[in-house]
Amino acid sequence: MEVEIKETGPCWRKRRYVVVFMAFFGYLSAYTLRTNMNVAIISMIQKNNVTLSNGTIIEDQQYHWDKKQQGYVLSSFFWGYIVTQFPGGFLAIKFGGVLILGLSVLLSAVITLLCPVCAYGNIWLLVSSRILIGLFSGPMFPSANAIWARWAPPKEKAWIVAFVFSGTIIGTIVGNAISGIVCATLGWESAFYLFGALGIVWATAWLVFIKERPELDKCCSEAESNYIKSVLNVPFKVVHPYKAMFKSLPFWAICVAQTCSNWGFYTMLTQYPIFLKNALHYDVKKSGAVSAAPYLFMGLLLNLGGIVSDIMINKKCLSTTMVRKLLFTISLIVQAIFLLAAVFVTNGPLSVAFMTISISMTGLAWASQFVNHVDIGPPHGSIILGISNTWGTLGGILSPILTGAITTNQSLQEWQTVFYIVIGLYCVGVIVFDIFGSGESQPWVAKSE
């Protein structure tokens, strides 16, 4: 049995925190590549008045896509994304999380630069490019567990995971807000060129300067490397007990909870800018900023949820199981209440305020969801996350298509139907997770070691 080595020295000299901050910006970049289309499409299909040389004013529209076609464009990312969730866990374990995350962002960024050219061709070239971005983005989340299995001491893992994953939220804010501004001022193509270029810059720096393990990093001191190795127990080979895992109710509770929660998240992620534009009549520049606001509060709640969870568990105020269920339940119930209120008020700013509260509460659900994989199966976190996120991605595929089919006239009544579906799924997720969920390591984990 190894003895834990006490760590000394100021925190700003710790190499692992450089890895943490770089990873944060990596997930931020990845989400700008994912969300820029949600705002850019508004400018792409927008009708504008054009004055001809003879003084005649006509209405012009660059892309004449109906609601069904718009749904395909918005959901196509997830067609590819769902395919590489499960394989992403294997790739991260075999080749290393650092390499897989870097390549994931790099390849996604390169294809993003080509999106305007594809759109000039036809809608199906654009859809194909978004499918490829989804394929390359799929391993992004499973790779995280492989990285922190080598770099994050157990006492720091909760806040590290919360902080790094909050980069996805900040990326959503940046993607929505900046896309709205550049689309309105420089043209919709600029949203793809800007974030594609920044993604390539980040991926290059990550792949050059960040290493898979502390002992391979020349910038990591020997003292820090020895400390991390002394507190981590990383087996050279892990046998995944798939048969026992698939028979486990807590495992399926995670899958159902993530599917229901993600349906609402992806509905808001892809449809909220369109709802603001067509139902509440915000212009594209303003809708980008307004649709980004909820994700700032979501990021704050994600980090707050992680800190509060650690305090309650470490002080033994509640069991890990109760903490996970409490945060998840509060999150989805509050989301459902304010989402219902948002579609029944006639006041635009009040509806936006209710929507902001609803979306921001997703942060508490994530503070429970993204650590629960490691709770029930510590050595198998990457694989469990890959499987559950495969189910969770169904919302990203089906929701935009279903929403496009429902909101053919963009009436408030049609949007209410869309949000009723989200509310119903939130209720299902809470019931299943509260009954069958767990925060404890499962018996099949011990048998697999």
C-alpha positions in Angstrom: 0.0 0.0 0.0 1.4 3.4 -1.1 1.8 6.2 1.4 0.3 9.5 0.5 2.9 12.1 0.0 2.2 15.5 1.5 2.3 18.3 -1.1 3.9 21.7 -0.5 4.4 24.9 -2.4 2.1 27.6 -3.8 -0.9 26.5 -5.9 0.0 28.7 -8.9 3.1 26.5 -9.5 1.2 23.3 -9.9 1.2 22.0 -13.4 -2.1 20.2 -13.1 -3.9 23.6 -12.8 -2.4 24.6 -16.1 -4.0 21.4 -17.5 -7.3 22.3 -15.8 -7.4 25.8 -17.3 -6.4 24.6 -20.7 -9.1 21.9 -20.6 -11.6 24.6 -19.6 -10.8 26.6 -22.7 -10.9 23.5 -24.8 -14.5 22.7 -23.8 -15.3 26.4 -24.3 -14.0 26.3 -27.8 -15.8 23.0 -28.6 -19.1 24.5 -27.6 -18.7 27.6 -29.7 -18.2 25.2 -32.7 -21.4 23.5 -31.6 -23.7 26.5 -30.9 -22.7 29.0 -33.7 -25.2 27.4 -36.1 -28.1 28.0 -33.7 -27.7 31.8 -34.2 -26.2 31.8 -37.7 -29.2 30.1 -39.1 -31.4 33.0 -38.2 -29.4 35.3 -40.4 -29.2 32.6 -43.2 -33.0 32.4 -43.5 -33.8 36.0 -42.7 -35.9 37.9 -45.2 -34.5 41.4 -46.1 -35.9 44.2 -48.2 -33.7 44.9 -51.2 -34.0 48.1 -53.4 -33.4 47.4 -57.1 -31.8 49.9 -59.5 -35.2 51.1 -60.7 -36.3 51.9 -57.1 -38.5 48.8 -56.7 -38.3 47.2 -53.3 -38.4 43.4 -53.2 -38.1 40.9 -50.4 -34.9 38.7 -50.6 -34.0 35.6 -48.7 -30.6 33.8 -49.1 -31.8 30.3 -48.1 -35.4 29.2 -48.5 -35.5 26.4 -46.0 -38.8 25.3 -44.5 -39.2 24.3 -40.8 -38.4 20.7 -41.5 -35.2 21.5 -43.3 -34.2 23.9 -40.5 -34.7 21.0 -38.1 -32.4 18.8 -40.1 -29.7 21.5 -40.1 -30.0 22.1 -36.4 -30.1 18.4 -35.4 -27.5 17.1 -37.9 -24.6 17.7 -35.4 -26.2 15.2 -33.1 -26.5 12.5 -35.8 -22.8 12.3 -35.8 -22.4 13.0 -32.1 -24.4 10.0 -30.9 -22.3 7.6 -33.0 -18.9 8.3 -31.3 -20.0 8.6 -27.6 -19.4 4.9 -26.8 -16.3 4.4 -29.0 -15.0 7.7 -27.5 -14.6 6.0 -24.1 -12.5 3.2 -25.7 -10.4 5.6 -27.7 -9.6 7.7 -24.6 -8.6 4.6 -22.6 -6.4 3.2 -25.5 -4.8 6.4 -26.8 -5.1 8.8 -23.9 -7.7 11.5 -23.1 -5.3 14.4 -23.9 -4.8 13.2 -27.5 -8.4 12.4 -28.1 -9.7 15.7 -26.7 -7.1 17.7 -28.8 -8.0 15.8 -32.0 -11.7 16.1 -31.3 -11.5 19.9 -31.2 -9.0 20.3 -34.0 -10.9 18.2 -36.6 -14.2 19.9 -35.5 -12.7 23.3 -36.0 -11.3 22.4 -39.5 -14.7 21.3 -40.7 -16.3 24.4 -39.2 -14.2 26.5 -41.4 -15.7 24.7 -44.4 -19.3 25.1 -43.3 -20.0 28.3 -45.3 -18.6 26.7 -48.5 -20.8 23.7 -47.9 -23.8 26.0 -47.4 -23.1 27.7 -50.7 -23.3 24.3 -52.4 -26.6 23.0 -51.0 -28.3 22.2 -47.7 -27.2 18.5 -47.7 -23.5 19.5 -47.9 -24.1 21.7 -44.9 -25.9 18.9 -43.1 -23.0 16.5 -43.9 -20.4 19.0 -42.5 -22.4 19.3 -39.3 -22.6 15.5 -39.0 -18.8 15.3 -39.3 -18.4 17.9 -36.6 -20.7 15.9 -34.4 -18.7 12.7 -35.1 -15.4 14.4 -34.2 -17.0 16.0 -31.1 -18.4 12.8 -29.7 -15.3 11.6 -27.8 -15.0 14.9 -26.0 -16.8 14.1 -22.8 -15.7 10.5 -22.4 -12.0 11.7 -22.8 -12.4 13.9 -19.7 -12.6 11.0 -17.3 -9.4 9.5 -18.8 -7.6 12.8 -18.3 -8.6 13.3 -14.7 -7.8 9.7 -13.8 -4.2 10.6 -14.4 -4.1 14.3 -13.3 -6.7 15.0 -10.6 -6.2 14.1 -7.0 -9.4 12.7 -5.4 -9.7 15.6 -3.0 -9.8 18.0 -6.0 -11.7 16.0 -8.5 -15.2 17.4 -7.8 -14.3 21.1 -8.3 -12.0 20.2 -11.3 -14.8 18.4 -13.1 -17.3 21.2 -12.3 -14.9 23.9 -13.4 -13.8 22.3 -16.6 -17.3 21.4 -17.7 -18.5 24.9 -17.0 -16.3 25.7 -20.0 -19.1 24.2 -22.1 -21.5 26.7 -20.6 -19.2 29.7 -21.1 -18.7 28.4 -24.7 -22.5 28.5 -25.2 -22.6 32.1 -23.9 -19.7 33.1 -26.1 -21.0 31.2 -29.1 -24.5 32.7 -28.8 -23.5 36.2 -28.0 -20.6 36.7 -30.3 -22.4 34.8 -33.2 -25.3 37.2 -32.8 -23.0 40.3 -33.1 -20.8 39.1 -35.9 -23.7 37.7 -38.0 -25.4 41.0 -37.8 -22.3 43.1 -38.6 -20.0 40.9 -40.7 -22.3 38.3 -42.1 -23.3 34.8 -41.0 -20.1 33.2 -42.4 -18.0 35.1 -39.9 -19.4 33.0 -37.0 -17.9 29.9 -38.6 -14.5 31.4 -39.6 -13.9 33.1 -36.2 -14.7 30.1 -34.0 -13.1 27.6 -36.4 -9.8 29.5 -36.4 -9.8 29.9 -32.6 -10.5 26.1 -32.2 -7.4 25.3 -34.3 -5.2 27.6 -32.2 -6.4 26.0 -29.0 -6.0 22.4 -30.2 -2.5 23.1 -31.5 -1.4 24.5 -28.1 -3.1 21.7 -26.2 -1.5 18.9 -28.3 2.0 20.5 -28.1 2.1 21.5 -24.4 -0.2 19.1 -22.5 0.9 15.5 -21.7 -1.1 12.4 -20.9 0.5 11.9 -17.4 2.5 14.1 -15.0 5.6 12.0 -15.3 5.7 12.7 -19.0 5.4 16.5 -18.6 8.8 18.2 -18.2 7.0 21.3 -16.7 5.6 19.2 -13.9 7.9 19.1 -10.9 9.0 15.7 -9.5 7.3 16.5 -6.2 4.0 17.2 -7.8 4.2 14.1 -10.0 5.0 11.9 -7.0 2.2 13.4 -5.0 -0.4 12.8 -7.8 0.8 9.2 -8.2 0.7 8.6 -4.4 -3.0 9.6 -4.2 -4.2 8.0 -7.4 -4.9 4.3 -7.9 -5.0 3.9 -11.7 -4.9 0.2 -12.8 -3.0 -0.7 -15.9 -5.9 -2.7 -17.2 -9.6 -2.5 -16.4 -12.1 -5.2 -17.3 -15.5 -3.6 -17.9 -18.4 -5.9 -16.6 -20.9 -5.0 -19.3 -23.3 -7.8 -18.5 -23.6 -6.8 -14.8 -23.6 -3.1 -15.7 -26.6 -3.5 -18.1 -28.5 -5.4 -15.4 -27.9 -2.5 -12.9 -30.9 -0.3 -12.1 -28.7 2.7 -11.0 -26.9 2.5 -14.4 -30.2 2.7 -16.2 -31.4 5.4 -13.9 -28.4 7.5 -15.0 -29.3 6.8 -18.7 -32.9 7.8 -18.3 -32.1 10.9 -16.2 -29.5 12.1 -18.7 -31.9 11.5 -21.6 -34.7 13.4 -20.1 -32.5 16.3 -18.8 -30.6 16.5 -22.1 -33.8 16.7 -24.1 -34.7 19.9 -22.4 -31.1 21.2 -22.6 -30.8 20.6 -26.3 -34.2 21.9 -27.0 -33.2 25.2 -25.4 -29.7 25.1 -26.9 -31.0 24.8 -30.5 -34.5 26.4 -30.3 -34.2 29.2 -27.8 -32.7 31.8 -30.3 -35.5 30.9 -32.8 -38.2 31.2 -30.1 -36.8 34.6 -29.2 -36.9 35.7 -32.8 -40.2 34.3 -33.9 -42.3 34.2 -30.8 -41.0 37.1 -28.8 -39.8 39.1 -31.8 -36.2 39.9 -30.7 -33.9 40.9 -33.6 -30.9 38.6 -34.3 -28.3 40.8 -32.6 -30.3 41.1 -29.4 -31.4 37.5 -29.5 -27.8 36.3 -29.5 -27.1 38.2 -26.3 -30.4 37.4 -24.6 -30.1 33.6 -25.4 -26.6 33.6 -24.0 -27.5 35.1 -20.6 -29.0 32.0 -19.0 -25.8 30.0 -19.5 -23.8 32.5 -17.4 -26.1 31.7 -14.4 -26.0 28.0 -15.3 -22.2 28.0 -15.1 -22.4 29.7 -11.6 -24.9 27.1 -10.4 -22.8 24.2 -11.8 -19.8 25.3 -9.8 -21.8 26.2 -6.7 -23.6 22.8 -6.9 -20.2 21.0 -7.0 -18.9 22.9 -4.0 -22.1 22.4 -2.0 -22.2 18.7 -2.8 -18.7 18.2 -1.6 -19.4 20.1 1.7 -22.6 18.1 2.4 -20.9 14.7 1.6 -17.6 15.5 3.4 -19.4 16.7 6.5 -21.8 13.7 6.3 -24.9 16.0 6.3 -26.4 13.6 3.7 -25.3 10.5 1.9 -23.9 10.8 -1.6 -27.0 9.2 -3.0 -29.3 11.8 -1.3 -27.1 14.7 -2.4 -27.2 13.5 -6.1 -31.0 13.0 -6.0 -31.6 16.3 -4.2 -29.7 18.4 -6.7 -31.2 16.6 -9.7 -34.7 16.9 -8.4 -34.5 20.6 -7.4 -33.0 21.3 -10.8 -35.6 19.6 -13.0 -38.7 20.6 -10.9 -37.7 24.3 -10.9 -36.9 24.2 -14.6 -40.4 22.7 -15.3 -42.2 25.3 -13.2 -40.5 28.3 -14.8 -40.7 26.9 -18.3 -44.4 26.5 -17.8 -44.7 30.0 -16.6 -42.6 31.4 -19.4 -45.0 30.3 -22.2 -48.1 31.5 -20.5 -47.2 35.1 -19.7 -47.8 37.7 -22.5 -45.1 40.0 -21.3 -41.9 39.5 -23.4 -39.3 40.6 -20.8 -41.0 38.5 -18.1 -41.1 35.5 -20.3 -37.4 35.9 -21.0 -36.7 36.2 -17.2 -38.6 33.0 -16.5 -36.8 31.2 -19.4 -33.5 32.4 -18.0 -34.2 31.0 -14.5 -35.4 27.7 -16.1 -32.3 27.2 -18.3 -29.8 28.3 -15.6 -31.1 25.6 -13.2 -29.6 23.0 -15.5 -26.3 23.7 -13.7 -27.5 21.9 -10.6 -28.5 18.8 -12.6 -25.1 18.7 -14.2 -23.4 19.0 -10.8 -25.2 15.7 -10.1 -25.2 14.0 -13.5 -21.5 14.3 -14.5 -20.1 12.8 -11.3 -22.7 10.1 -10.8 -20.9 7.9 -13.4 -17.9 7.8 -11.2 -20.0 7.3 -8.1 -21.5 4.0 -9.2 -18.5 2.7 -11.1 -15.2 4.4 -10.3 -12.9 2.5 -12.8 -15.6 2.6 -15.5 -16.5 6.3 -15.6 -15.5 6.9 -19.2 -17.5 3.9 -20.5 -20.6 4.7 -18.4 -20.5 8.3 -19.5 -20.1 7.2 -23.2 -23.1 5.0 -23.0 -25.4 7.4 -21.0 -24.4 10.3 -23.2 -25.4 8.2 -26.3 -28.9 8.0 -24.9 -28.7 11.6 -23.8 -27.9 12.7 -27.4 -31.2 11.5 -28.6 -32.7 14.8 -27.5 -30.3 16.7 -29.7 -31.3 14.6 -32.7 -35.1 14.3 -32.3 -36.0 17.6 -30.6 -35.1 20.0 -33.4 -36.9 17.8 -36.0 -39.9 17.4 -33.8 -39.9 21.2 -32.9 -39.7 22.1 -36.6 -42.7 19.8 -37.4 -44.8 21.3 -34.5 -43.9 25.0 -35.0 -44.9 25.3 -38.6 -46.7 28.6 -38.0 -44.4 29.8 -35.1 -47.5 30.5 -33.0 -47.3 30.7 -29.2 -49.7 27.7 -28.9 -47.2 25.6 -31.0 -44.3 26.6 -28.8 -46.3 25.7 -25.7 -46.7 22.1 -27.1 -42.9 21.9 -27.5 -42.3 22.9 -23.9 -45.1 20.6 -22.6 -43.0 17.7 -24.0 -39.9 19.0 -22.2 -41.8 19.4 -18.9 -43.2 15.9 -19.2 -39.8 14.4 -19.8 -38.4 16.3 -16.8 -41.0 14.7 -14.6 -40.2 11.2 -15.9 -36.5 11.8 -15.3 -37.0 12.9 -11.7 -39.3 9.9 -10.9 -36.9 7.3 -12.3 -33.8 8.8 -10.8 -35.3 9.3 -7.4 -36.5 5.7 -7.3 -33.6 3.8 -8.9 -30.6 6.2 -8.7 -27.7 5.7 -6.4 -24.5 7.5 -5.4 -22.7 4.4 -4.1 -20.2 2.1 -5.8 -22.1 -0.9 -7.1 -21.3 -4.5 -6.2 -20.3 -5.4 -9.8 -17.4 -2.9 -9.5 -15.7 -4.9 -6.8 -16.2 -8.1 -8.8 -14.5 -6.6 -11.8 -11.3 -5.5 -10.0 
